[in-house]
């Protein structure tokens, strides 16, 4: 087994939302080590332009390479993936880089009514990458797109009142959810933060609607690329499952989120990059 197999997998997001992807990665790859970067000091990404997102994504990726010798990189943010992943892959051609995108294709396969809701940040919905994906599927379903400014931030702040109010506003604006003809029966959560607001979202959509997120497909693709590169960790080392948490913002917030959402009580390191 090559020595690179012992190296960690880097994961980054604009803040806390990528923890939903990290949760899926840990379930799929329990032996692997991870380094998670929450770029909370430069959030929210959802209202940033592409130039800014490319700069931040590049800065974090280079730091993960230099300081942790990562063997793969997971961009656990829909907005950063849409804006920057092509630049990251060009800059690091030998590094497996896995991005995340709204699960439109699985939604088409899942929906029975042919009406699919998509909730995402304004930047994701406006991105060229998303628009290409949407155009490729336009003749297979009707998509109801809902930009959700402020929702990711409300979730990051653990503000149940703001989160609930935002979820109610956005789901109400989308139309009727259900399983009858013309209803939205499948909802794509196009931001990694949104799975942590599922309880609030269910109040607006009901429990018959299928929810789709991107964490599990990302985890499976990460496994495939590690196998291809012969760097999948097949043994259980003494530091199996270890996660190094870093935040460019309030480290206490990331620590609280990791404990609340992942059941992990661990130290979070302050990061200035």
C-alpha positions in Angstrom: 0.0 0.0 0.0 1.6 3.4 -1.0 2.5 5.8 1.7 0.0 8.3 0.2 -2.8 6.1 1.5 -2.1 7.3 5.0 -2.6 11.0 4.0 -5.8 12.7 4.9 -8.7 13.9 2.6 -9.2 17.6 2.5 -12.8 19.0 2.8 -13.8 22.6 2.7 -16.9 24.7 2.6 -17.8 28.4 3.2 -18.8 27.4 6.7 -20.7 24.7 8.5 -22.8 23.3 5.6 -20.0 21.0 4.4 -20.5 19.0 7.6 -23.4 17.3 5.9 -20.9 16.1 3.2 -18.4 15.2 5.9 -21.0 13.1 7.6 -21.6 11.1 4.3 -17.8 10.8 3.7 -17.3 9.3 7.2 -20.1 6.8 6.6 -18.6 5.7 3.3 -14.9 5.9 4.3 -14.7 5.1 8.0 -11.0 4.4 8.0 -9.9 7.6 6.4 -8.6 10.8 8.1 -10.1 14.2 7.2 -9.1 17.8 7.4 -12.1 20.1 7.4 -11.8 23.8 6.7 -14.8 26.1 7.4 -14.1 29.4 5.6 -16.6 31.2 7.9 -14.5 34.3 8.1 -15.2 34.9 4.4 -18.8 33.7 4.2 -21.4 33.7 2.9 -20.2 32.4 -0.5 -23.7 32.5 -1.9 -23.7 36.2 -2.6 -20.0 36.4 -3.8 -18.8 36.7 -7.4 -16.8 34.0 -9.2 -13.5 35.9 -9.0 -13.7 36.0 -5.2 -14.8 32.3 -4.9 -11.9 31.2 -7.2 -9.5 33.1 -5.0 -10.7 31.7 -1.7 -11.0 28.1 -3.1 -7.4 28.3 -4.4 -6.1 29.7 -1.2 -7.6 26.9 0.9 -6.6 24.2 -1.5 -3.0 25.3 -1.5 -3.0 25.4 2.3 -4.4 21.9 2.5 -1.8 20.6 0.1 1.1 22.4 1.8 0.3 21.7 5.4 -1.5 18.4 5.3 -0.3 16.7 2.0 -3.9 15.7 1.3 -4.5 12.8 -1.1 -7.9 14.1 -2.4 -9.9 17.3 -2.1 -13.7 17.5 -1.6 -15.2 20.9 -2.4 -18.2 20.5 -0.1 -20.0 23.6 -1.3 -22.3 23.9 -4.3 -21.4 27.5 -4.9 -17.6 27.0 -4.8 -17.9 23.9 -7.0 -19.9 25.8 -9.6 -17.5 28.8 -9.7 -14.1 27.3 -9.0 -13.7 23.5 -9.5 -12.5 23.8 -13.1 -9.7 26.2 -11.9 -8.7 23.9 -9.0 -8.4 20.9 -11.3 -6.2 22.8 -13.7 -4.0 24.0 -10.9 -3.7 20.5 -9.3 -3.9 18.1 -12.1 -2.6 15.1 -10.1 -4.9 15.6 -7.2 -8.4 13.9 -7.2 -10.9 16.7 -6.7 -14.5 16.0 -6.1 -17.2 18.7 -6.3 -20.8 18.8 -5.4 -23.8 19.9 -7.5 -27.5 20.0 -7.0 -29.0 16.5 -7.5 -31.1 17.3 -10.6 -30.4 14.0 -12.4 -31.4 11.8 -9.5 -34.5 14.0 -8.9 -35.7 13.4 -12.5 -35.4 9.7 -11.9 -37.2 9.9 -8.5 -40.1 12.3 -9.4 -43.4 10.8 -10.3 -45.2 14.1 -11.0 -42.4 15.5 -13.1 -42.3 18.7 -11.1 -39.1 19.2 -9.1 -38.2 22.0 -6.7 -34.6 23.3 -6.4 -33.5 25.4 -3.4 -30.0 26.9 -3.6 -28.0 30.1 -3.1 -28.5 32.8 -5.7 -24.9 32.3 -6.9 -25.4 28.6 -7.5 -28.6 29.1 -9.5 -27.0 31.8 -11.7 -23.8 29.9 -12.3 -22.9 28.7 -15.8 -22.3 25.1 -14.5 -25.8 24.9 -13.0 -27.4 26.5 -16.0 -25.8 23.9 -18.3 -27.0 21.1 -16.1 -30.5 22.5 -16.0 -30.6 23.0 -19.8 -29.6 19.3 -20.3 -32.7 18.2 -18.4 -35.3 20.8 -19.3 -37.3 18.4 -21.5 -37.4 15.7 -18.8 -39.1 17.6 -16.0 -40.4 21.0 -14.9 -38.0 22.7 -12.4 -39.1 25.3 -9.9 -36.0 27.2 -8.9 -35.9 29.0 -5.6 -33.0 31.2 -4.6 -32.7 31.3 -0.8 -30.6 34.3 0.3 -29.9 34.3 4.0 -30.9 30.8 4.7 -27.4 29.3 5.0 -26.4 32.1 7.3 -29.5 31.6 9.5 -28.6 27.9 9.8 -24.9 28.8 10.6 -26.1 31.0 13.4 -28.3 28.3 14.9 -31.2 30.8 14.7 -34.3 28.6 14.7 -36.7 31.5 14.3 -34.9 33.0 11.3 -34.4 29.5 9.8 -38.0 28.6 10.2 -39.3 31.9 8.8 -37.0 31.7 5.8 -37.9 28.1 5.1 -41.6 29.0 5.3 -41.2 32.0 3.0 -39.2 30.0 0.3 -41.3 26.9 0.3 -44.5 29.0 0.1 -43.1 30.9 -2.9 -42.4 27.7 -4.8 -46.0 26.5 -5.0 -47.8 23.3 -4.0 -46.0 20.3 -2.7 -47.5 16.8 -2.7 -48.0 13.8 -4.8 -50.9 14.9 -7.0 -50.6 15.9 -10.6 -48.8 19.3 -10.9 -47.4 19.1 -7.3 -43.8 19.4 -6.5 -43.0 15.9 -5.3 -39.2 16.1 -5.1 -37.1 18.8 -3.6 -33.4 19.2 -4.3 -31.4 20.8 -1.5 -28.9 22.6 -3.5 -26.8 23.9 -0.6 -24.9 21.7 1.9 -26.4 23.7 4.7 -30.0 22.9 3.9 -30.1 19.3 5.2 -29.6 20.7 8.7 -32.9 22.6 8.3 -35.0 19.6 7.1 -37.3 19.8 10.1 -38.2 23.4 9.2 -38.5 22.6 5.5 -40.9 19.7 6.2 -43.3 22.2 7.8 -43.7 23.7 4.4 -43.5 20.7 2.1 -45.1 17.9 4.1 -43.5 14.4 4.6 -44.5 12.8 1.3 -42.0 14.9 -0.7 -38.7 13.3 -1.5 -35.6 15.3 -0.5 -32.3 14.9 -2.3 -28.9 16.2 -1.3 -25.4 15.7 -2.7 -23.4 14.2 0.2 -23.8 10.5 -0.5 -23.0 10.7 -4.2 -19.9 12.8 -3.4 -18.8 10.1 -0.9 -19.2 7.3 -3.4 -17.3 9.3 -6.1 -14.5 10.0 -3.6 -14.2 6.2 -2.9 -14.1 5.5 -6.6 -11.3 8.0 -7.2 -9.3 6.7 -4.3 -9.5 3.2 -5.6 -8.5 4.4 -9.0 -5.5 6.2 -7.6 -4.6 3.2 -5.3 -4.8 5.4 -2.2 -7.9 4.0 -0.5 -7.0 3.2 3.1 -7.9 -0.5 3.5 -6.6 -1.0 7.0 -7.7 0.6 10.2 -4.9 2.7 11.6 -4.6 4.0 15.2 -5.9 7.4 14.1 -8.7 5.9 12.0 -11.6 8.4 11.5 -9.7 11.3 12.9 -10.8 14.8 11.8 -8.8 18.0 12.1 -11.2 20.9 12.2 -10.1 24.4 11.2 -12.1 27.7 10.9 -11.2 31.1 9.5 -14.1 32.5 11.6 -15.5 31.7 15.0 -14.0 28.3 16.0 -16.5 27.9 18.8 -19.4 27.9 16.3 -17.8 25.1 14.2 -17.1 23.1 17.4 -20.7 23.5 18.5 -22.0 22.4 15.0 -19.7 19.4 14.9 -21.0 18.3 18.3 -24.6 19.0 17.5 -24.8 17.6 14.0 -22.1 15.0 13.9 -21.8 14.0 17.6 -18.1 14.9 17.5 -16.6 16.9 20.5 -13.2 17.9 19.2 -10.8 20.9 19.2 -11.2 23.4 16.3 -8.1 25.3 15.3 -8.2 28.9 14.3 -7.0 29.5 10.7 -5.7 32.7 9.2 -5.3 32.4 5.5 
